Amino acid sequence: MKKKNNTGFIFVHLILAVFLLASLLCSFQIWIAQYERQVKKSLKIFEKKIHHRSLIYRAMALLSKADVSKKIEDVSESSIHLQWEDESEKFDLKELNHPDQDQREQYSRWIEKLFKKLQIPSSKIHAIFEEIHSHENLESLEEIPSLRTLMKEKDLDLSAYLTVYSQGGKININTAPKLVLEVLLEDEDPFLVERVLKKRRSGISPYHSTEELSGLSTSVLKWLTFKGSYFRIRIFDQNFKEPRMDVVLERAFGTVKVRQWIEK
């Protein structure tokens, strides 16, 4: 009986094996390339985070020596923007839960007036107040659902006027935005707001004492301060959409402490 020739069979399988090996090698090379890209991307993100943190540490060193009676200037560095905010220039929502009724009511009137100036309906204002009253230890504006929804619906950044960090609710008259000054001062002296802003623009020495603010009632003066104590630092990439870091620092007696540290 004649022996069957297996040469063709072996050749076909050899070709298939070579093709399979080439496919595996190609897949491995693709995987290596993807892995390298992922590693490079991770390293780039890590380098950015390290750089962002170094900026925060430098800012902390700056804050320990800065003149906190004036606004600290923002810093732009290549594709990164570091934004300073004096939290003492805003209304502190925690004061709506102050144990003293008179102080609580005074602060409620101011914040309600602020909301009305921003054309927020009374029904929404009352809903926000109710939620705040149910939160005794607020740590961020995001803890108030109705406030969070309102900011999203109206595309309104209320963090420019509201905070949960302050020296007992006191407002820094040297850095407060115009709208906050109007709420505080226009019923007492309609011309004082413009005088404060004019002094600020001129670069003249900031206010240092209540004696420089003649004509204001004690009920308003006791809520004013002339130096910041809590500062928010946000670090943005060049798109300016979402902050990569959001840090709150407290300065007291020349030392700086971290009160909030959020990284994305």
KEKE-3310 file (N, C-alpha, C; in steps of 0.2 Angstrom, whole numbers, plus 5000, padded with zeros to 4 digits):
npx = (5004:5002:5011:5004:5006:5011:5015:5010:4999:5006:5013:5003:4998:5009:5010:4999:5002:5013:5006:4997:5007:5012:5001:4999:5011:5009:4997:5003:5012:5004:4997:5008:5011:4999:5000:5011:5007:4997:5004:5013:5003:4997:5009:5010:4999:5001:5013:5007:4999:5008:5014:5004:5001:5013:5012:5001:5008:5017:5009:5004:5015:5016:5005:5006:5014:5008:4999:4984:4974:4971:4966:4973:4983:4978:4987:4995:5002:5010:5000:4992:4981:4980:4969:4964:4953:4946:4938:4932:4925:4913:4895:4892:4884:4882:4879:4865:4861:4864:4865:4860:4846:4844:4855:4855:4843:4846:4856:4849:4841:4850:4855:4843:4840:4851:4849:4837:4842:4848:4838:4831:4817:4805:4800:4810:4820:4815:4815:4828:4833:4826:4832:4845:4844:4842:4854:4867:4881:4888:4899:4901:4895:4889:4882:4869:4855:4845:4851:4862:4855:4849:4860:4864:4853:4852:4864:4873:4885:4886:4895:4903:4898:4894:4898:4905:4914:4921:4926:4916:4905:4909:4912:4924:4928:4937:4939:4927:4914:4905:4891:4889:4893:4883:4872:4875:4878:4870:4857:4861:4870:4869:4880:4891:4896:4901:4911:4919:4923:4929:4940:4947:4950:4959:4971:4974:4979:4971:4955:4957:4951:4935:4933:4936:4925:4913:4897:4890:4879:4880:4875:4879:4892:4898:4898:4908:4925:4943:4953:4957:4954:4951:4955:4952:4959:4959:4964:4966:4966:4970:4957:4948:4936:4933:4939:4955:4961:4954:4956:4955:4961:4966:4972:4980:4987:4999:5001:4997:4984:4976:4960:4951:4953:4953:4955:4956)
npy = (4994:5011:5025:5039:5056:5069:5082:5093:5096:5098:5110:5119:5121:5126:5138:5144:5144:5153:5164:5166:5168:5180:5188:5188:5195:5207:5211:5212:5222:5233:5233:5236:5249:5256:5255:5262:5275:5277:5276:5288:5297:5296:5299:5313:5318:5316:5324:5336:5337:5337:5349:5358:5356:5361:5375:5378:5376:5386:5397:5397:5400:5413:5419:5419:5430:5440:5456:5456:5465:5470:5465:5450:5447:5438:5424:5420:5407:5401:5389:5388:5395:5403:5407:5419:5421:5431:5424:5431:5442:5439:5434:5424:5409:5401:5410:5411:5402:5407:5407:5419:5428:5442:5444:5434:5437:5449:5445:5437:5446:5453:5443:5439:5450:5451:5440:5444:5455:5448:5443:5432:5421:5423:5411:5402:5407:5406:5392:5389:5394:5387:5374:5377:5380:5368:5362:5362:5362:5367:5364:5367:5376:5367:5358:5362:5357:5364:5376:5373:5367:5379:5387:5380:5380:5393:5396:5403:5409:5408:5407:5418:5427:5421:5411:5398:5400:5411:5426:5424:5429:5442:5455:5459:5475:5480:5472:5467:5463:5474:5471:5465:5475:5485:5479:5479:5492:5502:5506:5513:5523:5530:5534:5529:5517:5519:5527:5519:5510:5518:5523:5510:5508:5518:5515:5520:5519:5505:5504:5504:5505:5508:5521:5528:5526:5535:5539:5527:5515:5507:5494:5490:5492:5483:5472:5473:5470:5473:5465:5450:5433:5420:5411:5407:5396:5393:5383:5383:5375:5380:5380:5385:5379:5369:5370:5363:5361:5365:5375:5379:5391:5396:5410:5415:5424:5425:5412:5398:5388:5373:5372:5366:5354:5350:5340:5337)
npz = (5000:4996:5003:5010:5004:5015:5013:5008:5017:5028:5024:5022:5036:5041:5035:5040:5054:5054:5050:5060:5071:5066:5067:5081:5085:5079:5086:5098:5097:5094:5107:5115:5110:5113:5127:5130:5126:5136:5147:5145:5145:5158:5165:5161:5167:5180:5182:5179:5190:5201:5198:5199:5213:5218:5215:5223:5236:5235:5234:5247:5255:5250:5255:5269:5271:5264:5261:5268:5268:5256:5239:5232:5218:5204:5196:5180:5171:5158:5152:5163:5175:5190:5202:5214:5228:5240:5253:5263:5257:5255:5258:5272:5272:5283:5294:5293:5302:5314:5332:5339:5338:5332:5325:5316:5309:5303:5294:5286:5280:5272:5263:5257:5250:5242:5234:5227:5220:5211:5204:5208:5211:5224:5229:5227:5234:5248:5248:5247:5259:5269:5267:5271:5284:5289:5289:5299:5300:5288:5274:5261:5247:5238:5246:5247:5239:5232:5230:5222:5211:5206:5203:5192:5183:5180:5176:5184:5195:5210:5220:5219:5228:5239:5253:5264:5273:5285:5295:5307:5299:5295:5283:5271:5268:5259:5248:5244:5232:5220:5221:5233:5241:5238:5244:5257:5260:5253:5258:5269:5266:5251:5242:5247:5242:5229:5233:5240:5230:5221:5228:5229:5216:5213:5220:5232:5249:5257:5267:5285:5297:5307:5309:5297:5290:5292:5297:5295:5303:5319:5318:5305:5304:5313:5306:5297:5291:5289:5284:5275:5280:5276:5261:5244:5233:5216:5203:5186:5169:5152:5146:5156:5161:5171:5188:5191:5203:5219:5233:5250:5261:5277:5285:5300:5312:5305:5301:5290:5286:5279:5274:5265:5252:5236:5222:5205)
capx = (5000:5006:5011:5001:5010:5008:5019:5005:4996:5011:5015:4997:4998:5015:5008:4994:5006:5017:5001:4995:5012:5013:4995:5000:5016:5006:4993:5007:5015:4998:4996:5014:5010:4994:5002:5016:5003:4994:5009:5014:4997:4997:5015:5009:4994:5005:5017:5003:4996:5014:5015:4998:5002:5019:5009:4998:5012:5020:5004:5003:5021:5015:4999:5009:5017:5004:4995:4978:4969:4970:4965:4979:4982:4979:4994:4995:5009:5010:4993:4989:4979:4979:4964:4963:4947:4945:4931:4929:4922:4906:4891:4893:4878:4881:4876:4858:4859:4867:4860:4858:4841:4845:4861:4852:4838:4850:4860:4844:4838:4855:4855:4837:4841:4856:4845:4832:4846:4850:4832:4829:4811:4805:4799:4816:4824:4813:4817:4836:4833:4824:4838:4851:4842:4842:4861:4870:4888:4889:4906:4902:4888:4886:4877:4862:4852:4841:4856:4865:4850:4848:4866:4864:4848:4853:4871:4875:4891:4884:4901:4906:4895:4892:4903:4904:4921:4922:4927:4910:4901:4911:4914:4930:4926:4942:4939:4920:4912:4900:4885:4889:4894:4877:4867:4877:4878:4866:4852:4864:4873:4869:4886:4897:4898:4905:4917:4924:4926:4934:4947:4950:4953:4964:4977:4976:4979:4964:4952:4960:4947:4929:4933:4936:4918:4908:4890:4887:4876:4884:4873:4882:4900:4900:4899:4914:4932:4947:4958:4954:4956:4950:4956:4951:4963:4957:4969:4962:4970:4969:4950:4945:4930:4932:4946:4959:4961:4950:4959:4953:4967:4965:4978:4978:4993:5005:5002:4992:4981:4972:4953:4948:4958:4950:4959:4952)
capy = (5000:5017:5030:5046:5062:5074:5088:5099:5097:5102:5117:5123:5122:5130:5145:5146:5145:5159:5170:5167:5171:5187:5192:5189:5200:5214:5213:5214:5229:5238:5234:5240:5256:5259:5255:5268:5281:5277:5278:5295:5301:5296:5303:5320:5320:5316:5330:5342:5337:5339:5356:5362:5356:5366:5381:5379:5377:5393:5402:5397:5404:5420:5421:5420:5436:5445:5461:5453:5470:5471:5459:5447:5447:5431:5423:5416:5404:5397:5387:5388:5401:5403:5412:5420:5424:5432:5422:5436:5447:5436:5433:5417:5406:5398:5415:5410:5398:5410:5407:5425:5430:5448:5443:5429:5440:5454:5442:5434:5451:5454:5437:5439:5456:5449:5435:5448:5459:5443:5441:5425:5422:5422:5404:5398:5410:5402:5385:5388:5396:5381:5369:5380:5380:5360:5360:5366:5362:5368:5364:5369:5378:5361:5354:5364:5355:5370:5381:5369:5367:5386:5389:5376:5382:5400:5397:5408:5407:5412:5407:5425:5431:5417:5407:5395:5402:5418:5428:5426:5432:5448:5456:5463:5480:5482:5467:5464:5465:5479:5469:5464:5482:5488:5475:5481:5500:5507:5509:5518:5529:5528:5536:5526:5511:5522:5530:5513:5507:5523:5522:5504:5509:5523:5512:5523:5514:5503:5505:5501:5506:5510:5528:5530:5525:5539:5539:5520:5513:5501:5487:5488:5493:5477:5466:5474:5469:5476:5460:5443:5427:5414:5412:5401:5396:5389:5382:5381:5374:5385:5380:5388:5377:5367:5370:5357:5361:5370:5374:5385:5392:5401:5413:5417:5426:5423:5405:5396:5381:5371:5370:5362:5353:5346:5339:5333)
capz = (5000:4995:5009:5009:5005:5019:5012:5007:5023:5033:5022:5024:5043:5043:5033:5045:5060:5053:5049:5067:5074:5064:5070:5088:5085:5077:5091:5104:5095:5095:5114:5118:5108:5117:5134:5130:5126:5142:5152:5144:5147:5166:5168:5160:5172:5187:5182:5180:5197:5205:5196:5203:5220:5220:5215:5230:5241:5234:5236:5254:5257:5248:5259:5275:5271:5260:5264:5266:5268:5248:5235:5230:5211:5200:5192:5174:5170:5152:5151:5169:5178:5197:5204:5221:5230:5247:5255:5268:5253:5253:5263:5274:5273:5290:5298:5293:5308:5320:5338:5340:5333:5329:5320:5311:5305:5299:5289:5282:5276:5267:5258:5253:5246:5237:5229:5224:5215:5206:5201:5210:5213:5231:5231:5227:5240:5254:5248:5249:5266:5273:5267:5275:5291:5291:5289:5305:5299:5281:5272:5254:5244:5235:5251:5247:5233:5228:5227:5217:5205:5204:5199:5185:5179:5178:5174:5189:5199:5217:5224:5219:5233:5245:5256:5271:5277:5286:5302:5310:5295:5293:5276:5270:5263:5254:5243:5242:5225:5220:5223:5240:5244:5238:5249:5264:5262:5250:5263:5274:5262:5243:5239:5249:5237:5224:5236:5241:5223:5218:5232:5227:5209:5213:5223:5238:5255:5259:5274:5291:5304:5306:5309:5291:5287:5295:5294:5295:5309:5322:5316:5299:5306:5317:5301:5292:5293:5284:5281:5274:5284:5272:5254:5240:5227:5210:5197:5179:5163:5148:5144:5161:5162:5178:5191:5192:5211:5223:5239:5254:5266:5282:5288:5306:5316:5301:5299:5285:5287:5274:5276:5260:5247:5231:5216:5200)
cpx = (5004:5005:5008:5006:5007:5011:5015:5001:5000:5013:5009:4997:5004:5014:5003:4997:5010:5012:4999:5000:5013:5007:4996:5005:5013:5002:4997:5010:5010:4997:5002:5013:5005:4996:5007:5012:5000:4998:5011:5009:4997:5003:5013:5004:4997:5009:5013:5001:5002:5015:5010:4999:5008:5016:5005:5002:5016:5015:5003:5009:5019:5010:5001:5012:5013:5000:4988:4972:4967:4969:4972:4978:4982:4986:4992:5002:5008:5002:4989:4987:4977:4975:4963:4956:4947:4938:4928:4925:4915:4902:4892:4886:4877:4878:4868:4856:4862:4862:4857:4852:4842:4850:4858:4847:4841:4853:4855:4841:4843:4855:4849:4838:4846:4853:4840:4836:4848:4844:4830:4822:4810:4804:4805:4821:4822:4815:4824:4837:4831:4829:4844:4850:4842:4849:4865:4878:4889:4897:4907:4895:4885:4881:4870:4859:4849:4845:4860:4861:4849:4854:4866:4859:4849:4860:4874:4880:4890:4890:4905:4904:4893:4898:4901:4910:4921:4924:4920:4905:4903:4913:4920:4928:4931:4942:4932:4918:4906:4894:4884:4889:4887:4872:4869:4876:4873:4860:4855:4867:4874:4876:4892:4900:4903:4912:4922:4927:4931:4941:4951:4954:4959:4971:4979:4975:4972:4962:4956:4956:4940:4928:4933:4929:4913:4901:4886:4885:4881:4882:4876:4890:4902:4901:4905:4921:4936:4953:4954:4957:4956:4951:4955:4955:4961:4963:4965:4968:4967:4961:4946:4938:4929:4939:4949:4960:4957:4952:4957:4958:4964:4971:4976:4985:4999:5005:4996:4990:4976:4965:4949:4953:4955:4954:4955:4957)
cpy = (5006:5022:5036:5051:5067:5081:5094:5101:5101:5109:5122:5125:5126:5137:5148:5148:5152:5165:5171:5170:5179:5191:5193:5195:5207:5216:5215:5221:5234:5239:5238:5247:5260:5260:5261:5274:5282:5279:5285:5299:5302:5300:5311:5322:5321:5322:5336:5343:5340:5347:5360:5362:5361:5373:5383:5380:5384:5398:5402:5401:5411:5423:5422:5427:5442:5450:5459:5459:5472:5464:5456:5445:5439:5430:5418:5414:5399:5395:5386:5395:5400:5409:5413:5423:5425:5430:5427:5442:5445:5435:5425:5414:5403:5403:5415:5406:5400:5409:5413:5428:5436:5447:5439:5433:5446:5451:5439:5440:5453:5449:5437:5445:5455:5445:5439:5452:5454:5440:5434:5425:5420:5415:5400:5401:5406:5395:5384:5390:5390:5375:5371:5379:5372:5358:5365:5367:5362:5368:5366:5371:5372:5357:5356:5363:5361:5375:5379:5369:5374:5388:5386:5379:5389:5402:5403:5406:5411:5411:5414:5429:5428:5412:5403:5396:5409:5419:5429:5430:5439:5449:5461:5469:5482:5477:5465:5467:5470:5477:5468:5471:5486:5485:5478:5488:5504:5510:5514:5524:5527:5529:5533:5520:5514:5525:5524:5510:5512:5523:5516:5505:5513:5521:5515:5517:5512:5505:5501:5501:5509:5518:5531:5529:5529:5539:5532:5519:5507:5495:5485:5488:5486:5471:5467:5472:5472:5472:5454:5438:5421:5415:5406:5402:5391:5389:5379:5380:5380:5386:5384:5386:5374:5368:5363:5356:5367:5370:5380:5385:5397:5404:5416:5418:5423:5416:5403:5389:5379:5369:5366:5361:5348:5346:5335:5331)
cpz = (5000:5001:5006:5009:5009:5019:5012:5013:5028:5031:5023:5031:5045:5041:5038:5052:5060:5053:5056:5071:5072:5067:5077:5089:5084:5083:5097:5103:5096:5103:5117:5116:5112:5125:5135:5130:5133:5148:5152:5146:5155:5168:5167:5165:5179:5187:5183:5187:5202:5204:5200:5210:5222:5219:5221:5236:5241:5236:5244:5258:5256:5253:5266:5276:5268:5264:5263:5267:5260:5245:5232:5222:5209:5197:5186:5173:5164:5151:5157:5172:5185:5199:5211:5222:5238:5249:5260:5264:5252:5259:5265:5276:5280:5295:5298:5299:5314:5326:5340:5335:5329:5323:5314:5306:5300:5293:5284:5277:5270:5261:5254:5248:5240:5231:5224:5218:5209:5202:5202:5213:5221:5233:5231:5233:5247:5254:5250:5257:5271:5273:5271:5282:5294:5291:5294:5303:5291:5279:5265:5252:5241:5239:5250:5240:5229:5226:5222:5210:5202:5200:5192:5181:5176:5176:5178:5194:5206:5222:5224:5225:5239:5247:5262:5275:5278:5293:5305:5306:5292:5286:5275:5265:5258:5248:5240:5236:5226:5223:5230:5244:5244:5243:5256:5265:5259:5254:5268:5271:5255:5240:5241:5245:5232:5227:5237:5235:5220:5222:5230:5221:5209:5216:5229:5244:5256:5266:5279:5297:5302:5306:5302:5287:5291:5292:5294:5302:5312:5320:5309:5301:5309:5312:5296:5295:5287:5282:5280:5279:5280:5265:5250:5234:5222:5205:5191:5174:5158:5146:5149:5162:5169:5181:5192:5200:5214:5230:5243:5260:5271:5285:5295:5310:5312:5299:5294:5286:5281:5277:5271:5254:5242:5225:5211:5194)
residu = (MET:LYS:LYS:LYS:ASN:ASN:THR:GLY:PHE:ILE:PHE:VAL:HIS:LEU:ILE:LEU:ALA:VAL:PHE:LEU:LEU:ALA:SER:LEU:LEU:CYS:SER:PHE:GLN:ILE:TRP:ILE:ALA:GLN:TYR:GLU:ARG:GLN:VAL:LYS:LYS:SER:LEU:LYS:ILE:PHE:GLU:LYS:LYS:ILE:HIS:HIS:ARG:SER:LEU:ILE:TYR:ARG:ALA:MET:ALA:LEU:LEU:SER:LYS:ALA:ASP:VAL:SER:LYS:LYS:ILE:GLU:ASP:VAL:SER:GLU:SER:SER:ILE:HIS:LEU:GLN:TRP:GLU:ASP:GLU:SER:GLU:LYS:PHE:ASP:LEU:LYS:GLU:LEU:ASN:HIS:PRO:ASP:GLN:ASP:GLN:ARG:GLU:GLN:TYR:SER:ARG:TRP:ILE:GLU:LYS:LEU:PHE:LYS:LYS:LEU:GLN:ILE:PRO:SER:SER:LYS:ILE:HIS:ALA:ILE:PHE:GLU:GLU:ILE:HIS:SER:HIS:GLU:ASN:LEU:GLU:SER:LEU:GLU:GLU:ILE:PRO:SER:LEU:ARG:THR:LEU:MET:LYS:GLU:LYS:ASP:LEU:ASP:LEU:SER:ALA:TYR:LEU:THR:VAL:TYR:SER:GLN:GLY:GLY:LYS:ILE:ASN:ILE:ASN:THR:ALA:PRO:LYS:LEU:VAL:LEU:GLU:VAL:LEU:LEU:GLU:ASP:GLU:ASP:PRO:PHE:LEU:VAL:GLU:ARG:VAL:LEU:LYS:LYS:ARG:ARG:SER:GLY:ILE:SER:PRO:TYR:HIS:SER:THR:GLU:GLU:LEU:SER:GLY:LEU:SER:THR:SER:VAL:LEU:LYS:TRP:LEU:THR:PHE:LYS:GLY:SER:TYR:PHE:ARG:ILE:ARG:ILE:PHE:ASP:GLN:ASN:PHE:LYS:GLU:PRO:ARG:MET:ASP:VAL:VAL:LEU:GLU:ARG:ALA:PHE:GLY:THR:VAL:LYS:VAL:ARG:GLN:TRP:ILE:GLU:LYS)
# end
